Amino acid sequence: MSTSRPPFSLLSIMANTQRHALSSGEPWLLLMDIEWPGTPTVGVTTQHMRFVRNLDPFTFDANDGYGPQVYQPFNFEMGELKVGTDGSVPETEIIASNIMRVLQTVIEQYAGIVGANLYLYAVSTANPAGEPDLTMQFTIKQCVCTAKTVQIKCGAASPMRRLFPTYKYWPNTCIWQYKSGVGCSYTGSMTSCSKTIDGVTGCKAHFPNAVLPFGGFPGIDTNGISAAGVV
């Protein structure tokens, strides 16, 4: 399966050396990671869908803090990367197959993916370890599903499309990702967390003799709190 050509002028020196080789048995792969905040499950902070334009799954560590991840084979392609000289943000379009309704099912389940982050990685399988040979990060601006394709219009992140406040405020549910080191500093032997203060796997059980890094807000009124957002 052919892969859309990435902008080779941005590739690393090692990647350009591999590209200019007279012969090579190692292909280039295009990987896509769609990441958006929040899921229908309370306490889950992010959701990922990882695909590779290939016939077989591909395990890759993008150095994003999640370690090696399996990218599932999927039919998609990247359109032309449009970079203007008038100060406009770079844009591109991802066209993916919708024959099996894989992407559309998730898009509908989470009420759309507009505003989500989309990462594209160009990787030479001759150098799969370490940083990808090319990384591009976009924000999804528009998503259109048809009977055959899912068209995802991507652009650079806009400061006018940021969630404010940054986090969701739950009264009795911790917002931090478990054992992430960001907010949740737990490094012990426990393997699960109920995202609550009390309970067998609650925050107090994890930090019996320390200040609790609980990411909930018990003082919020029982009617909840309203958070403004710019869309």
N, C-alpha and C positions, 0 to 999 in steps of 0.2 A: 504494500500500500504506500503510495507516494506521500511525501510530507510537504506542506506548503513551505516555500523558501523563506527563512527568517532574514532580517536585514543583516547580512554578513559583515557589514562595515562596523557593527557594534560588537562582534564576537571577540573573545579573548585571543591572545597571541597563540596559545596552545591549540585553541579550536581552529584558528585560521590555518595553522600548520597542518592540522589534520585535513582540513578542507582542500588544501592545495596538493595533497598527496596524489601521485599519479594513479595509485590504485589503493583501495581499502575495502576490506570485507565487513567493516562495521558501519551500520546505518546511522542516520540522524533521526531522532525522535522528537515529536512535538507533544509536550505534556500540558494539561490544563487543570488547574485547581480552582474551583468556585467556592468561595468562603463567605458566609453571611452570618451575622449575629442573631442569636436567639433561635429557639425551636419551640414546638408545642410542649416539650417537656420542661417543666419549671426547673431552673437551676443549670440547664445546659447552655453554655455561653456561645458556642460556635458550631456550625455545621459545615462539613466539607463534602464535595464531590470531586473525585480525582479521576481523570481520564488520560489515556495515551492514544495517540493516533498510530495504532499498531494492531497486529493480529493477535498478539499475546500480552498478558499482563506484564507490567514492568515495575520493579521495586526501585525507588529512588529517594534519596535524602536531599531535600531542597534547602537544608540548613535554616528551616523556619521554626525550629524548636520542637517539632513533632517527631523527629527521628525518621527512619526509613518508612516509607508508606508505599502501598501497592496502588498503582494507577491501572485502572481497568481499561481494556481495549474498547475503543469507541470510534465511530466515524464522525469526524468533525474537521473543519479546515479554517484557517485564518485568512481573512481578506487582506487587502492592501493596507499598510500602516500609513495613514495620512498625517503628515507633519507639515503644517503651514508656516509661512514666514511672516504672518500678520499677528502673531501672538496668540492664535487660537490653540486650544489644547489638542494633543495628538488623539486620533480616533482610529478605530479599526472595527471590523465586524467578524464575529464567529458564527459560522453556519454549521449546525450539527444535525444529524439524522433524528427524525422524530417518528420513524416507522414503528418502533416498538413502544413509543410514548414514555421512554425512560425519563428524559428531562422534563417533559410536560407534567408528568405525575408529581414530581418533586416541586416544580414551580407552582402548581395549583395547591399542593399540600401546605406550602409555606407562604401562600398569598403573594407570590411573585418574588423575584430575586433582584429587582431594581434597587440599586444602592449597594449591592454586594460587591466584594472584591473578586477580581478574576486575575489569576496569575498564569502566565504562559512561560514555559521553560523549553528552550531548545537544547537538547542533550545529544552529544555524540556517545554512542555506546562503547567507544574505545576509551572513554574517560568518564565512567559513570559515577566515580566517587568524588566527594567534595562538592564545591559550588557548581551550579549549572553553567553551561557555556554562555547562555544568554537568558536573562530574566526580564520579563515585562509585566508590569502591574497596571491594571486598569480598574475603573469603577463601571459597573453595568448601568447604563443609562436607559436602555429600552430592551424589551424582550417580546418577540412576536412568534407565536406558534401557529404553524399550518399543519395540514395533514401529512406533509413529507418532511418539513424541516423546522428547526428552532433557530431563529435569527436573533443573535445577541449583539446589540450595539454597545460598544465600550468606548470609554474616554478616560481622561485623567481625572483624578479625584477633584471635586469642586468644594471649596470651603463653604459654599452656600447649601451643601447637601449633607451636613454633619448633624448627627443626633445631638440634641441638647435637652437635658443634661446627658453626659456621655453614657452613664450606666442606668439600668433599670433599678428601681428602688422597691424591693420586696420587704415586707415587715418581718417575716420569719423564714426567709430562704436566702442562703449565702449566694452572692453573685460571682464569687471567685472560682476559677477553674481549679479543680482538686490537684494538689501537689505541683502547681505550675510555678511556684516561686514568686508569682506576681499576685500579691494579696494573700494567697494561701501558702504559708511557708512550711507546711508539714512535710517531714522527711522520715517519719517513723515506719513501723512495720504494718500498720493498718492499710487495708487495700480498698476500702470503700468509705463513703461519707454520705450521710443523709441530707446534707446541706442545711441542717437545723442546728440550734444551740444544744438542745438536750437529746437524749436517746443514746442507745448503745454505740452508734457510729456518728454521733453528733459532734459539734465543735468542742464541747467540754471534755468528751472522751478522748479527743485527739490532743488537747492541750490542758491536762488536768492541773498543772502547776505553772501555767504561763498566762500572759495576757492573751485573750481570745482575739484572733484576727477575723472574727465573724463578719461576713460581708452583707449581713441583713440589717434592717433598721426597725427594731421592735417598737420604737417610739412613734412610728407612723400611725396616724389615726386609723381606726378599724375600717373606715370607708376608703382607705387607700390614698394614693397620691397621684396627681396628674403631672405628666411630663410632656413638655412642649417639644415638638420636632419640626425641623425645616425640611420640606419635601419639594 
